[in-house]
Structures are given as C-alpha cells and as structure tokens.
Amino acid sequence: MNAERLLAHYDEIADAPDAINRLRRFILDLAVRGKLVAQNAGDEPASELLKRIAEKARLDRKERTKREPKNLNSDAEPIPVPKGWALAPLADLVTILNGRAYKQDELLSAGTPVLRVGNLFTSDKWYYSTLQLGEDKYCENGDLIFAWSASFGPFIWDGEKVIYHYHIWKLPLHSESELDKLYLYNFLLQKTREIKEAGHGISMIHMTKEKMEKLLVPLPPLAEQRRIVAKVDELMGLCDRLEAARAGREAVRDRLAASSLARLNAPDPETFQADAHFALAALPTFTTRSDQIKQLRQTILNLAVRGKLVPQDPDDEPASELLNKLLTRKSKGQRGRDWTAGMSDACGQMFKAPVGWAWTRIADTCERVTVGYVGPMKDQYVDIGIPFLRSQNVRANRFREEGLIYISPHFHKKIIKSALVPGDVVVVRSGNVGTACVIPETIPEANCSDLVVVQRPQCVLPTFLCFYLNSLAALHVEAGSVGVALTHFNTKSVATMPLPLPPLAEQHRIVAKVDSLVALCDRLEANLTATAATRRRLLDALLAEALAPTDDRKLEAAE
C-alpha cells in the first residue's frame, strides 16, 4: 500500500462520509486477498502448513477431503487466492468451542467472572459463577473468541481468566506454530463486516456453528501471515492517527459553531450586532454537517421572533393598534368560541418585547381557532376530490404533499367548520405537537383532521406565526412552560398561547430576511452534499490507487 501518497492527498478527502471506516475496510479486504503485501516465492506454501496442522489436530486425511468446503454464503464463488496460498474451512484451522448457557439462579455476585457479549463493549455489569468447569469453558488473556449473536464479530480477549457465555465461541488454533492468530482475527473481522454490509443477517439463526466451521479462509504462508499482520497493524495505527486528527478538527469547529450560536440565542445587547455579523459570516466555514445547518436554521427563527433579526422602525404602526382594530371588527360578529375572554395579555411573556411589539394570544390575531374533523373516516376517502390534510402533511414551515388523501365535496360541506383556505395555519395536535405550516396557494380548498386550525390570520402574517410556533414556542412547549401538554395539543392550547406580535411592516421585513437567510442555508446544505459526493469520488479513486501494492515494494525471491 502506498501510504505516503495517501497521506499526501488525505486532506482532500479527510471529511468524506465514513472516510476512515472505509479505509479500514479496504485495508482488511486487501489483506485477506493477498494485495496488501507482496508475495515471496521463497515462502513455504500454505498447503504444507495445512498438512502439518491436520496431523497435529489428528484429523484423518480422508475425512478432510470428504468435507465439502462451503462458504458462509452458499451461492458465492470461492475467492481466488495468490500463488502459495490455500483455501481451508475454518474448522481445519481452529476448534469452535461453545460457551456455557446459564440459568438466572446460577449467575451470582461472586466467584469466577462470566463473560457475556455485553462485557465485550461497554457493559460494566458482570455476573459470576462458582461452578467448576472443564478448561475448554474458560477464556484467558489473548484467546481468540467470536460473538455469534447480536454483537456479531471476533475479539482478542484482553482481560483476566473468565468463563465465556453461550453466545460466545472460543477458537483455539489447531497449531500455534503454523498459524498467526492475529491473521485469523483480521480475516474474521473483514468477513463479518462483509456479511453485515451484504445484509445477510447476524442473528443466531443465520450464524450457526456449522456455517462457521465451513467458512472458507484464504490462508497465506506463515511468513506472509506475519507480514500481513504487521502491515495491518501499521496501517490501522495510521487510521487511528487520522481519526484523532479529524476528531480534533471536528471538536474545534463544533466549539466555534456552538459558541457563536449560543451568543446569538442568549444575546448581550451591547455586542449583539457584532456577534450576529460574525456568526452569519463565519458559520458557513464552521458548518460541515447537516445537523449544524439545522441548528443555524433554528437560531435564525429564534432571532426573528424575538425582534433581533431586523431593526425596529419607530414609524411602523404599533402592534397594539392592529389588535385594537381587529378586536373592534370581531366584537361586531364574533365567530366561534372566545378563547381569551378574561385572560391577561401579559401572562406567559417569554421575553421583553421590543418597542412597537405587543404580547397577545394567538386567538386574538385571527378570525377563529378551531379543530379539524374528529370522527370515523373509513368510508369517506375518494380517489379525486377535496384535499384532506393530516399530521403527516405538516412539516415545520412546509406543507408536505406526499400522502395527501381526498374526500368527496359532499362530505367536505358536511364538515365545513374545519375547511381550509390558503393562508390558514395548521398545527399538529399529537405526535410532533406544535409543528405548523401555512396552507399554500396551490391548495385553494381543503379540509383536515387531527389538526388545530388558525383560520384567517389578521394581525399576524401566517408565515411569521409559523416561524414562532416552530421555534421559540416549540422550545417552551417541550419544556412545559406554556401550559401545554407535551403529548397532545387541543384547540385551547393553541388559541391561548402567548404570542410576541411585531408591527405588520416589521413582520414583512422579518419574513423577507428569514427567507434570504434560509436560502443561504439551503445553498450551504446543497454545497455540503456536493462536496461530500466529490470527496467520496476522490476517496474511491485514491484508495483504488493507494491501496494497490507497487512494483518497487515487492520482495526479492529468496535464493
């Protein structure tokens, strides 16, 4: 492998999706195909090793030749191997020993530790046993073992002497002098990854002892096994260093991005403008993942609905005037229930409103707050008719057409109370509670179920209301600080929710500014996708070249 060339170009592809894991897989794949180190014509052929291994394991030659070699994937062709290598069933190289199955009352708090699959990873919960067992039921430091159930894969045990559990096999070599244990470990690691990626399943039904025994191992000469192990160790160490360097870069970027976003979400009035200018200019540099873009979008909305995204204009008509005018109109012809009668506008204020803004309730900014149809729908759906929205059609600030169903015009008129027109705001009642979107112009007439409907917003732009519901309000709903149940919204929850209302002119400026910044986020996300694709292609090309042995690295044949 030309590691030097790989390092020279690594910065170009270091942040490619799954770059280092792919590099590790390539290393193991090439190792077991004889393409990681050069073959040496002077090495004793693996076929001779197999003869001695068979003799030491007291295997009858006829029985060995009668065994039909069978790969784990029964329809797979045997892999080609280099000259001097041999293919052998795993059972010809190791003994596959079963662990012991325990009853719950046999697992104690003292005695010999019992190694279970969970203890191979992060579990610190150990059980113990006082049973005296044969030596084949114990595992000692350095033993090759294999977890064959949920945590499918090989391990080299590096702890104290333990009893190994039923879901673990121990794989002692037939001949320590003819095989390199770490070569077998690397082969099993590569093979199990291959099986997982191919989707063949890793449950105990799919990986049986019989299949494990028939697994074909491409076996190099012993000297080459050792060269392969040394090269794999060297290259995995390189991967470790590359991974650490990448993690360091990610950590720095994450801290810078988090710090910038935190200063915006908890602003210092004296430095806010400078902080905002810096963050919006620098965040594209810090942002390398889609989750960071999601945070940026959320920060933009949070700033917008708190009056921090655009400046206030003292000439704007105050929001209080808008509310008074609407109140006068509604008092002459109130539709539906008056949800806010007797309630204080000041109740539930989440922050001090800017000059010209007013704290109010959602019901006081619209013609009506109602609920979608609640009742049986089994026989009401038709192929062509009036669009009928459900919660799956509502995404944050976006109407989702996928999954849209229809009802007949007759049924639509029957449930006209929940009719929708463009500009209405619909809010999810259960599941992702509080998620809201505006009914678009492309849906001139519709109806809905299981949604709260803010009909004909008057004092508030529908888009601004959605910005609020999907940002600051959502945070408070999640925290339970606005008197709304987390698992279920009702009409009153939405109607009486406190709302920070800017002047109408400022709402228009806010919506325009958010649209421009969200478009920036869209372009940034598209660039990330394109960059990731480019890095992936570069990685493919670089690995194809860098992981191939070069002529100048071949060993001279032994005399």
N, C-alpha and C positions, 0 to 999 in steps of 0.2 A: 504493500500500500504506500502510495506517495503522500505521506503525511505532511511533508514540507509544503507541497503545492496546495493541499487542502487548507493548511493554516494561512497561507498567503492570501487566499480568497475567502476565508471564513467570514470576515466582517461583512461581506456582501450578502451572505445568506444566514447569518447567525440568528436572526429573528424570524426565519421562515417557520411556518407552523410545524411543530413537532420535529424540528431540525435535529436535535441531539438524539432523541429517541430513534429517529430514522437512521442516524449514523451508527448507533449501537446495533440496530438490527442488521444493517449492511455488513458490519464487521463480523458478526456471528454467522451470517449467511455465507460470506466468502470463506470464513474459517472452515466450515464443515464441507465445503465444496472444493477445498484444496486450492483456493485462489488468493489466500492471504499471505502465504509464504511460498517460496519456490521449493519444488521437489528436488531431492538429492538422489541421483542414481545409485549412490553407494549405500543408501539406507536399506536395511533388511526389509523385504516385502511384508506387508501386513498378513498375507496368507500364512507365513511361517509363524507369526505370533499366534494366530488362531489355532494352529496345530498344537502349540505348547499349552495354550490356555485350555483347550479341550482335554488335553492329557492331565493337566493339573486339576481340572474340575471333575476328572473321572467320567467324562462323557464318552459313551460309545460312538465311534465314528459313524456307524450305520444309522443310529438314531438321529445323529446330527444331520445327515444327508437326507433322511426321510422327512425332517421337519420342513414344511413348506414356508419359505420366507414370505412374510406378508406385512406390508406397510400398514401404518395406522389407518390410512385412507385406502380402502381396499381397491378403489378404482384408479389409484395413482401408479404411474410407471416408476420402476426403480430408478433412482437418480444415477447418472453416470459418475464414475469416480476416476481420479487420476491414476496413472500407472503406478503400481506399487501399493495402491490402496485395495481394500476389500470391503464388501458389504456383509454384515453379520447381524442376525437377530439379537436384540438386546439381551435375551436370555442366555446367549452363548458367551456373554461378557460379564454379566452380573447375576447374582441371585436376588430375586424380588421377594422380600420378606414382608409379610403382613404385620401391622401393628395389632395391639390388643384392644378389643372392644370392652368398654367398662359399663357396668350398671351404675346408676347415680349413687347408690349407697356404698360403692367401692371407692369413690373419689373422696379423699379425706383432706384434712388441713395440715397433715404432717406425714413424713415418710419420703419416698423417692419421688421427685417431680415427674408428672405425666405431661409429655409434650403433645399439645394439641395444635391444630392448624393455626388457630388464633395467636398462639405464642410465637409463631414464626414471624409475625408482623408487629403489631402494636399492643397486643393484649398483655397486660401485666397480671391478669387473674390466673394463677396457677392452681392446679389440683395436685394431690399427692396420693401415693399408694404404698401400703406396707406389704403387698404381695411379693413373694419370692418367685421370680420367673427365670426361664432359660435365658442365656446370654443373647440369643437372637431377638429378644424383645427389648433390649436396651440399645440406646444410641449414645455414642460418645463423640467428643470433640473431633471434628474432621471427617465424620461419616457423611457419605452421600445419601441424601434422602429425597423423597418425592411426595409432595402433597397432591393427592389424586381427586380431591373433591372440589369444593368451591374455589380454593386458592391454588388451583392447578399450576404445578411447576416444580423445578428442582431446587434444592438448597444444599449448601455445605454447612452442617451443624457446627456452631462455634461456641457451644456452652458446656455446662457440666454434664455428667452422665445422667441420662433420663430414660424413662420408659416412653416409647413412642406410641401414639394413639392409632386407632383403627384406620383413620383417614390419611395415614402416612405410611409409605413403604420405605424400608431401608434397602439400599442397593450395594451390598458389599461386592467388590470385584472378585472374579474367579482367580485372578492372578495379579497381585500388586506390582510384580516386576515386569509384566508385559503390557500394562495399560497405564495411562495417565488419567487419574480420577478427574482432574480439572478439565481435560478434554471432553470426557463424557458429560460432565456438568454443562459445559458450553454447548455441546450438541443438544442436550435435553432442553436447555434454555431456549435455543433457537427453534427447536421443533415445537415446543409448546406455544411459543409466540406465533409460529406459523399456523398452528391449529386454531388458535383463538381468532386470528385475523381472517382465517378462511370460514369462520362461523360454524365449525363442526361440533361445537358444544363441548363443555368441560365438566359435565356432571358425572357422577359415579356410574351412570348408565352408559355413557359414551367412553369413558376411560376405564376399562376393566383391566385386570391383571393379565388376561390372555392377550389383549391388544398390546399392552405394554411389552410383554415378552416378545411379540412378533415385530415390534418396531425395528426397522432396518437402520443400522448405524453405519455410516461411511467411516471406515477405520483406516487411518494412515499408519505408516511405520511408526514405531515408538519414538524414534528421534524426531520425526516430523510432528508427532503429537506434542512433544515438549516445545518445539519451536513455535507451534501454533499457540500453545498456552501462553508462552512468553510474549508473543506479539499481541494476542488479545489483551493481556494484562496491560501492556504498554499503551495500546490504543484506548482501552477503557479508562485508563488514567488520564489520557488526553481529553476524553469526553468529560470526565469529572471536572477538569480544569476549565473547559469551555462552558460547562453548565454553571459552574460557580461564577465565572465572569459574566455570563448572561444574567444570572440571578442578581448579581451586583448592579448591573445596568438597570434592570427592571426595578430594583428597590429604590435606586436614586430617582428614576422617573416617577415612580409611584409617590414617593415622598414629596417631590416638587408639585406634582399634579394635585395631590391631596391637600397640601398646604395652600396652594392657590385657590382651590375650590372652597376650603374652609374659611379663608379670609373673605370670600365673597358671600358665603352663606351666613357668616356672623360678622358683618362689616364694622369697621371702625369708621365713623363718619368723616374723620379728618383725612383718612388715607384711602377711602373707598374708591374714588375716581382713579387714582393711580393704580390701586390693586386691580380694578376691573380692566383697565387698559393693558396692564401687564399680563393678566390671566388670559384675556381673549387673544392677545398677540402670541403668547408663548405656549398655550395649551396644545395647539397642533403639533408642536415639537415634542411635548411630553407624551402625547397620546399615541399609543401603539396598539391598543386593544379596543374591541368594540364595547366592553363594559365601561371603559373610561369615557367613551363618547356618550354613552347613556348617562353617566354622571354629569357630563357637561350639559347635555340637553336639560336635565333636571335642574341644574343650577341656573340656567338661563330662565326657565319658567319661574323658579323661586324668586329670582331678582325682579322679574317682570311684574309679578302680582304683589310685590312689596313696594313698588314705586322706585326701584333702584336701577332700572334699565334705561329709561329716558328721563330727561329733565321735566320738572313741572313748569307750567306756564300760568302766571297769575291772571292772564286774560281769559283762560278757559272758564266756562260756566261751571260752578262747583257742582259736585255730585249731589249735594243736598237739594239743589234746585230741581235736578232731574227727578229725584224721589218725590218731591212735593207735587210736581206736575202729574206724575203717574198716580199718586195717591188720590189726587182730585178726580182723575178720569175713572179710576177703579171704584171710587165711592159712589159714582153715578150708576154703575152697572156691574157690581161685583159678580164674578163667575166662580163657582165652586166655594170651597171652604176657606175662611180667613184664618190661615195657619198662625199668623203672628199677632193676633189680637191680644193686647195687654203685655206683649213681650218688649223688653228694652233692647234698643238697637245696640247699645254699648256692651251687652252681655256677650262674653266669649271672644273679645278682641284679642288677637294673637300678637299684634304689634301696634305701635303708634302710627296711625295713618298719616301720610304726607299732607301738606296743605292742599286744600281743594278736594281731598278724598273724603269719603264717609263710610263708616261701618254700618252695615244694614243686614237684612236677611234675604236669602235668595228669593223667597216668595214675594218680597216687596219690590222686586226688579222685573217682574214678568206678569203676564196676564193670568197665568194659572200654573199650579204644580199638581200633577195628577199621577196616576199609576197605570201601567199597561194592563191589558186584559188578563184577568186571573180566572181560569176555568178550563174545562176539558177542551182539547184541540184535536183529538184523534181523527175526527171525521171532517175537519174544516180545511185541510190543506188541498190546494189545487195546483195544477201544473203552470197555469198562466192566470194572473190576477193581480191583486193588490199586494205589494211587498209587505212582509210581516217580519219585523225585526225581533231578534232575541239577543241574549247577552253575548253570544259568540260573534255577533255582528258589530260589537262595540269594542274598539281599542282606544287607548289613550290618544285623544285628539285626532282620531282617524276612524272613519266608517269602513267596515270590512264587508265587502260584498260576498266573499266566499261563504257558502252555507245559507244564503238568503232563500227563504221559502215564501209561499204566496197563499193568500186566502181569497175567497170569492168577493166581488163587490157587495153582494147581499149581506154576507157576514160582516164585512167592513162597516156598513151602515148600522148594523145592529150594535156594534161596539164602538160607535163613533167617538165616545168620550176619550178614547186613547189614540185618536187619529193623529198622525204626524204630518208636518209640512216642513219644507226647507227652512232652516234656521232654528228649529226646535232643538233642544239639548236633551239627550237621553243618558241616563245614569244607571249603571249596573246595580241591581239590588242584592244579589247573592253571588258568592264566589269572589271575584275581584271587585269587591264592593267599592263604589265611588268612582270607578272608571267611567269616563264620559267622552262623548263625541257630539259633533253637530250633524244634523241631518243635511246632506249635501243637496245642491240644486238638481243633481241627477236623479233624485228620488222625489218627484213632485207630490206624491201622495203615498202614505204608508200607514201601517198600524204596528202594534207591538205587544209583547207580553213580558212579564217579569222585569220591567224597566220602570224607573221613575222618569217622568217626562216634565221638563221645564218648557211650558208652551209659550210661544211668542215673547221672548225676552224683549223688554222695552228700554230699560235704563242701562242694561249691560249688553255688550256685544257677545253673541253666542260663543265666539272663539275665545274671548277673554275669560268668560265663565268656565269654559273647558280647561283653559290653562290653569286656573285656580283649583278646580276640582282634581286635576291630575297632578298637582304639585303640592303646594302648601297645605291644602285641605286634606290631601291623601295622607300626609305625614301625621297630621293631628288625628285623623280617623284611626290610623294604625296605632297611635299612642293612646287612643281612647279619651282624648282631651276635649272633644267637642260634643260629648253626649251621644255618640253614635255607636251602636253595637258593631263590633268588628266583622261579624259573620253575616249580618243581614241589614240592609237599608230598608226603611219604609218611607212613605211619602213625607211624613213629618220630619224625618231625619234630614232630607234634602231641603224642604221648604223653610225650615227654621235655622239652617246652617248659617253662621255668621259669614259675611262676605265683605271684603275690602273693595269699595267701589270708587274708581277714579272718575274724573270728568270724562265725558264722552269723547272729546277731542283727544285727550291723553290715551284713552283706550285704543283709539285708532293708531296712534303713534306706537304704542306698546306692541300691538298686533303686527304692525309693519316691521318693527325692529326684531321681534321674535322670529318672524318669517325669514328675515335675512340671515339671522344667526343660525336658525335651524337648517337653512340651505347650506350654510358653511359646514355644519355638522354632517349633512348628507354628503357633501363633496369630500370631506375628510374621511368619512366611512368608506366611500367609493374608492378613495386613494389607498386606504388600508387594504381593501380587498384586492385591488390591482397589484399593490406592492407585494402582498402575500403570495399571489399567483406567480409573480415574476421571481420572487425568492425561491418558491417551490421548484420552478423550472430550472433555475440556476443550480439549486441543490441537486436535482436529478442529474444534470449534466456533470456537475463537479464530482459527485460520488461515482458516476459511471467511469470517469477518468481516474480520479484519485485513488479509488479502491482496487484498481487493477494492478497486479504486480508488474514491474517494469523489467526490461531485459538486464539492466545493469545491476539488478539486485539478485539475480539468480546465483545460486551457489555452484561452484565448480564441482564436477563429479569427482568423487573420491577415487584415488588411484588404487 
